[in-house]
Amino acid sequence: MKEAQPEPENFHDRLNRLMGLLAHEDERGLVLTTAAFAEDLLGRLIRAYLVDVKSSGELLEGFNAPLGTLSSRTKGAHALGLLSRDQFSDLEHLRKIRNEFAHNWEGCSFDRQDIADRIGKLSATRIPSTDGDDDATLKNKLRSSISCVLTELDVLTRLIGDHGYRIRPRAIHLSLTPQTVPTSPA
């Protein structure tokens, strides 16, 4: 008899767990953890949208995967029309902030003017807060702005899955006889 598989964790559970983790993180932990979560979610979004073939997965996972980084996933999702201009901009700011924290061995802080300026450029959250302090600190601004983008991306990922909004194959072959465009991958 097969063992019952655990039900996959839904996005809201993962986001709530992320927010719980972030509440106790320092600035570096906040930035690195949020960026890792965004990278994972972008991978899920792109995978949901692409044609369901092995090569789609290979674009996203594995050594030297072309869409294996936060940068390439952000640009790829934007080029596919899966990110708005504001979402793209916010994720690019997050990526650049993440790079500063990840690659600066001497330490990095929201007190640095370039970091504070990038956080200041993040879109205002489109999800109203119950405590009203979304932008009270740079940490809150980053957390609320990016969690809004992540929520929007999860909704889109679910819409793609639930309503079949994925890319339709458009491949054709030249032929002397009329052919129809395939509706599913070969």
SERO-4910 file (N, C-alpha, C, O; in steps of 0.05 Angstrom, whole numbers):
BEGIN
 pado doro    nc1    nc2    nc3   cac1   cac2   cac3    cc1    cc2    cc3    oc1    oc2    oc3
  Met    A     17    -24      0      0      0      0     18     25      0     37     27     15
  Lys    A     11     44    -17     26     69    -19     22     86      6      0     88     17
  Glu    A     44     99     15     41    118     36     28    143     26     33    152      3
  Ala    A     12    155     42     -1    180     35     20    202     33     37    205     51
  Gln    A     20    216     11     38    239      7     28    263     23      4    268     23
  Pro    A     46    277     36     37    301     50     27    321     30     37    324      8
  Glu    A      6    335     38     -5    355     20     15    378     16     27    386     36
  Pro    A     19    387     -9     38    408    -13     31    433      3      8    441      5
  Glu    A     52    445     14     48    470     29     39    492     11     50    496    -11
  Asn    A     18    506     18      8    527      1     25    553      5     39    555     25
  Phe    A     22    571    -13     38    595    -13     34    611     12     53    621     24
  His    A      9    614     21      4    630     45     18    619     70     27    634     87
  Asp    A     19    592     72     33    580     94     63    586     91     76    593    111
  Arg    A     74    584     67    102    590     63    108    620     68    128    626     80
  Leu    A     90    637     58     94    666     62     93    673     92    109    689    102
  Asn    A     74    661    106     71    666    135     96    656    149    106    669    168
  Arg    A    106    633    141    131    623    153    154    641    147    171    647    165
  Leu    A    156    651    122    177    670    115    175    695    132    195    704    142
  Met    A    151    706    135    148    731    150    155    726    179    167    744    192
  Gly    A    149    703    190    157    696    217    188    695    220    199    704    239
  Leu    A    201    683    200    230    682    200    242    710    198    261    717    212
  Leu    A    230    726    181    242    753    176    239    771    200    255    789    203
  Ala    A    219    766    217    215    783    240    239    781    259    244    800    275
  His    A    255    759    257    277    755    275    304    758    261    325    754    274
  Glu    A    304    765    236    329    767    221    340    795    223    326    815    226
  Asp    A    367    796    221    379    822    218    376    831    189    363    817    173
  Glu    A    387    854    182    383    865    155    393    846    134    380    841    114
  Arg    A    417    835    139    429    816    119    411    792    115    405    783     93
  Gly    A    402    780    137    384    757    136    358    763    122    348    747    106
  Leu    A    347    786    127    322    795    114    326    796     84    309    785     69
  Val    A    347    809     75    352    812     47    357    786     33    345    779     13
  Leu    A    375    770     44    383    745     31    360    725     31    356    711     11
  Thr    A    345    723     53    323    704     54    300    713     36    289    696     22
  Thr    A    294    738     35    273    748     17    280    743    -12    263    735    -28
  Ala    A    305    749    -19    314    745    -47    313    715    -54    305    708    -77
  Ala    A    320    698    -36    319    669    -42    290    660    -46    285    644    -64
  Phe    A    272    670    -30    244    663    -33    234    674    -60    219    659    -74
  Ala    A    241    698    -67    233    709    -93    243    693   -116    229    688   -135
  Glu    A    268    684   -114    280    668   -136    265    642   -139    259    634   -161
  Asp    A    258    629   -117    243    604   -118    215    609   -130    206    594   -147
  Leu    A    202    630   -121    175    635   -132    175    642   -161    157    634   -176
  Leu    A    195    658   -170    198    664   -199    202    638   -215    191    635   -237
  Gly    A    217    619   -204    221    594   -217    195    579   -220    189    567   -241
  Arg    A    179    579   -199    153    565   -200    134    579   -220    120    565   -235
  Leu    A    135    605   -221    118    620   -240    126    614   -269    108    607   -285
  Ile    A    151    616   -275    160    610   -302    154    581   -310    145    576   -332
  Arg    A    159    563   -291    154    534   -297    125    529   -303    118    514   -321
  Ala    A    107    543   -288     79    539   -292     70    550   -320     52    539   -332
  Tyr    A     84    570   -329     77    583   -354     88    568   -379     75    568   -400
  Leu    A    111    556   -376    124    543   -399    109    518   -407     94    506   -391
  Val    A    113    509   -431    102    484   -441    113    462   -423    137    462   -415
  Asp    A     97    442   -417    104    421   -398    121    400   -412    111    378   -419
  Val    A    146    406   -416    165    388   -428    191    388   -412    196    407   -396
  Lys    A    207    368   -414    232    365   -398    250    390   -401    262    399   -382
  Ser    A    252    400   -425    270    423   -430    262    448   -414    279    464   -408
  Ser    A    236    450   -408    228    473   -392    240    472   -364    250    492   -354
  Gly    A    240    448   -352    253    445   -326    283    449   -327    294    460   -308
  Glu    A    295    441   -349    324    444   -352    332    474   -354    355    481   -348
  Leu    A    314    490   -364    320    519   -365    322    531   -337    336    551   -333
  Leu    A    308    519   -318    306    530   -291    324    517   -270    332    530   -251
  Glu    A    330    492   -273    344    477   -252    369    464   -264    370    457   -288
  Gly    A    389    460   -247    413    445   -255    436    464   -260    433    488   -261
  Phe    A    459    452   -263    484    467   -268    481    484   -292    474    475   -314
  Asn    A    487    510   -289    487    529   -311    459    532   -324    458    539   -348
  Ala    A    438    527   -310    411    531   -322    408    560   -330    413    578   -314
  Pro    A    400    565   -355    398    593   -365    379    610   -348    383    634   -346
  Leu    A    359    599   -336    341    614   -319    343    605   -289    324    602   -275
  Gly    A    368    600   -281    373    589   -255    380    610   -233    384    602   -210
  Thr    A    380    635   -240    388    656   -221    365    676   -217    346    677   -233
  Leu    A    366    691   -195    346    711   -191    346    731   -214    325    740   -223
  Ser    A    369    739   -223    371    758   -245    358    748   -270    342    761   -282
  Ser    A    366    724   -279    355    713   -304    326    707   -301    311    710   -321
  Arg    A    317    698   -278    288    692   -275    272    718   -275    250    718   -286
  Thr    A    282    739   -263    268    764   -263    266    775   -292    244    783   -300
  Lys    A    288    775   -306    288    784   -334    271    766   -352    256    776   -369
  Gly    A    273    740   -347    257    721   -363    227    725   -359    212    725   -378
  Ala    A    219    727   -334    191    730   -327    180    756   -339    158    758   -348
  His    A    197    777   -338    188    803   -349    186    801   -379    166    811   -391
  Ala    A    205    788   -392    204    785   -422    181    768   -431    170    772   -453
  Leu    A    172    750   -414    149    733   -421    122    747   -415    101    736   -420
  Gly    A    124    771   -403     99    786   -397     87    777   -370     63    783   -366
  Leu    A    102    764   -353     92    754   -328     96    774   -305     85    770   -283
  Leu    A    112    795   -310    116    815   -289    108    843   -301    114    849   -324
  Ser    A     96    859   -284     90    886   -292    117    902   -290    136    892   -279
  Arg    A    116    926   -300    140    943   -299    148    948   -269    171    947   -262
  Asp    A    128    953   -252    134    958   -224    144    933   -210    163    935   -194
  Gln    A    133    910   -216    142    885   -203    171    880   -212    188    873   -196
  Phe    A    176    883   -238    203    880   -248    223    899   -234    244    890   -225
  Ser    A    216    924   -232    233    943   -219    238    936   -190    261    937   -181
  Asp    A    217    928   -176    220    921   -147    239    897   -144    256    896   -127
  Leu    A    236    877   -161    253    853   -160    282    860   -168    300    848   -157
  Glu    A    285    878   -187    312    886   -194    325    901   -171    349    897   -165
  His    A    310    918   -157    321    932   -134    329    912   -112    350    914   -100
  Leu    A    311    893   -107    317    872    -88    342    857    -95    359    852    -78
  Arg    A    345    850   -120    368    835   -130    394    851   -125    414    840   -116
  Lys    A    393    877   -131    417    894   -128    424    897    -98    447    898    -91
  Ile    A    403    900    -82    408    902    -53    419    875    -43    439    875    -27
  Arg    A    408    853    -52    418    827    -45    447    824    -52    463    814    -36
  Asn    A    455    833    -76    482    830    -85    501    846    -67    523    837    -61
  Glu    A    493    869    -58    509    885    -39    514    870    -13    536    869     -3
  Phe    A    493    858     -2    495    844     23    510    817     19    525    809     37
  Ala    A    507    804     -3    519    778     -8    549    780    -15    564    762     -8
  His    A    557    802    -28    584    803    -38    602    823    -24    624    828    -32
  Asn    A    592    835     -2    607    854     13    616    841     39    600    840     58
  Trp    A    641    832     40    650    818     64    654    836     88    656    826    110
  Glu    A    656    862     83    660    880    106    633    887    119    633    902    139
  Gly    A    612    878    108    586    884    120    571    905    104    583    920     89
  Cys    A    546    905    108    528    923     93    505    930    111    499    915    130
  Ser    A    493    953    107    472    962    125    452    979    110    458    991     89
  Phe    A    428    980    120    407    998    109    415   1027    114    403   1045    102
  Asp    A    435   1031    131    444   1058    136    460   1070    113    464   1094    111
  Arg    A    471   1052     96    485   1061     72    466   1076     54    444   1066     49
  Gln    A    474   1099     44    456   1115     28    447   1101      2    424   1103     -5
  Asp    A    465   1086    -11    457   1072    -36    436   1051    -30    418   1047    -46
  Ile    A    438   1037     -7    419   1017      0    392   1030      8    371   1022     -1
  Ala    A    394   1051     24    369   1065     32    355   1077      8    330   1076      6
  Asp    A    370   1087    -12    358   1098    -36    344   1076    -52    322   1081    -62
  Arg    A    356   1053    -54    343   1031    -69    317   1022    -55    297   1018    -68
  Ile    A    318   1020    -29    294   1012    -14    273   1034    -18    249   1028    -21
  Gly    A    281   1059    -18    262   1081    -22    249   1080    -49    227   1091    -52
  Lys    A    262   1068    -69    251   1066    -96    231   1043    -99    217   1041   -120
  Leu    A    229   1026    -79    209   1004    -81    181   1015    -82    175   1036    -69
  Ser    A    164   1002    -96    136   1010    -98    123   1009    -70    130    992    -54
  Ala    A    104   1026    -66     88   1024    -42     72    998    -43     63    990    -65
  Thr    A     69    985    -21     54    960    -21     25    965    -30     13    986    -24
  Arg    A     14    946    -43    -13    948    -52    -32    931    -34    -56    928    -40
  Ile    A    -20    921    -12    -36    906      8    -36    923     33    -16    928     45
  Pro    A    -60    932     41    -61    949     65    -52    934     90    -59    910     94
  Ser    A    -38    948    107    -28    936    132    -48    940    154    -63    960    154
  Thr    A    -49    921    172    -68    924    195    -56    942    216    -70    954    233
  Asp    A    -29    944    217    -17    961    237     -7    988    226      2   1005    242
  Gly    A    -10    993    200     -5   1019    189     24   1028    188     30   1051    183
  Asp    A     43   1009    193     71   1018    193     88   1007    171    112   1002    174
  Asp    A     75   1002    147     89    990    125    115   1005    118    135    992    112
  Asp    A    115   1031    118    138   1046    110    152   1060    133    168   1078    128
  Ala    A    145   1053    158    156   1067    181    187   1064    182    200   1083    191
  Thr    A    197   1042    174    226   1038    173    234   1026    146    217   1016    132
  Leu    A    259   1027    139    268   1015    114    264    985    114    257    974     94
  Lys    A    267    973    137    262    944    140    233    938    134    227    919    119
  Asn    A    215    953    145    186    949    140    179    954    111    163    940     99
  Lys    A    191    975    100    186    982     71    194    959     53    179    951     36
  Leu    A    218    948     57    228    926     41    209    902     45    201    889     25
  Arg    A    204    895     69    187    872     75    159    874     63    149    856     51
  Ser    A    146    897     67    119    900     57    117    902     27    100    891     14
  Ser    A    136    917     15    136    920    -15    140    893    -28    126    886    -47
  Ile    A    161    879    -19    168    854    -33    147    832    -26    141    816    -44
  Ser    A    136    831     -2    115    811      3     91    816    -14     77    796    -22
  Cys    A     85    840    -21     63    846    -39     69    835    -67     51    822    -78
  Val    A     93    840    -77    100    829   -103     99    799   -103     89    786   -122
  Leu    A    109    786    -82    109    757    -80     81    746    -80     75    726    -92
  Thr    A     63    760    -66     35    751    -65     22    753    -93      8    735   -101
  Glu    A     28    775   -107     17    778   -134     28    756   -152     13    746   -169
  Leu    A     53    749   -150     65    729   -167     53    701   -161     49    685   -179
  Asp    A     48    696   -135     35    671   -129      7    669   -140     -1    648   -150
  Val    A     -8    691   -138    -35    691   -150    -34    685   -180    -49    669   -190
  Leu    A    -15    697   -194    -12    692   -222     -4    663   -228    -14    651   -246
  Thr    A     14    653   -211     22    625   -215     -2    606   -212     -5    588   -228
  Arg    A    -19    611   -193    -43    595   -189    -62    599   -212    -75    579   -220
  Leu    A    -65    623   -222    -83    628   -245    -74    612   -269    -90    601   -284
  Ile    A    -48    613   -273    -37    598   -296    -44    568   -293    -53    555   -313
  Gly    A    -39    557   -270    -45    529   -265    -74    522   -266    -82    502   -278
  Asp    A    -91    539   -253   -119    533   -251   -134    537   -277   -154    524   -283
  His    A   -125    556   -293   -140    564   -317   -125    558   -343   -135    565   -365
  Gly    A   -103    544   -341    -88    536   -365    -77    560   -381    -77    559   -406
  Tyr    A    -68    580   -368    -57    604   -382    -28    600   -391    -14    619   -396
  Arg    A    -19    575   -393      9    571   -400     13    576   -430     -6    578   -445
  Ile    A     38    578   -438     45    582   -466     34    559   -483     35    536   -475
  Arg    A     22    566   -505     13    545   -524     35    540   -544     47    559   -554
  Pro    A     41    515   -550     61    510   -571     54    523   -597     31    523   -605
  Arg    A     74    535   -610     70    549   -635     88    538   -657     91    550   -678
  Ala    A    100    515   -652    118    504   -672    104    496   -697     81    486   -697
  Ile    A    117    499   -720    106    491   -745    128    476   -761    152    479   -755
  His    A    120    461   -780    138    448   -799    130    456   -827    106    458   -833
  Leu    A    149    460   -844    142    466   -872    133    440   -885    145    419   -881
  Ser    A    113    442   -901    102    418   -913     87    426   -939     77    449   -941
  Leu    A     85    408   -957     70    414   -982     40    408   -978     24    416   -994
  Thr    A     34    394   -956      6    389   -950     -2    405   -925     14    410   -907
  Pro    A    -27    414   -925    -36    430   -902    -34    415   -876    -40    391   -875
  Gln    A    -25    429   -855    -23    416   -829    -34    435   -808    -36    459   -812
  Thr    A    -42    423   -786    -52    440   -764    -29    444   -744    -11    428   -742
  Val    A    -31    466   -730    -11    471   -709    -18    453   -685    -41    453   -676
  Pro    A      2    439   -675     -4    421   -652    -13    437   -628     -4    459   -623
  Thr    A    -31    424   -613    -41    438   -588    -27    428   -563    -31    439   -542
  Ser    A    -12    407   -566      3    397   -542     31    389   -551     36    382   -574
  Pro    A     50    391   -533     78    385   -540     82    355   -548     68    338   -538
  Ala    A    100    351   -566    106    324   -575    127    311   -558    135    288   -562
***
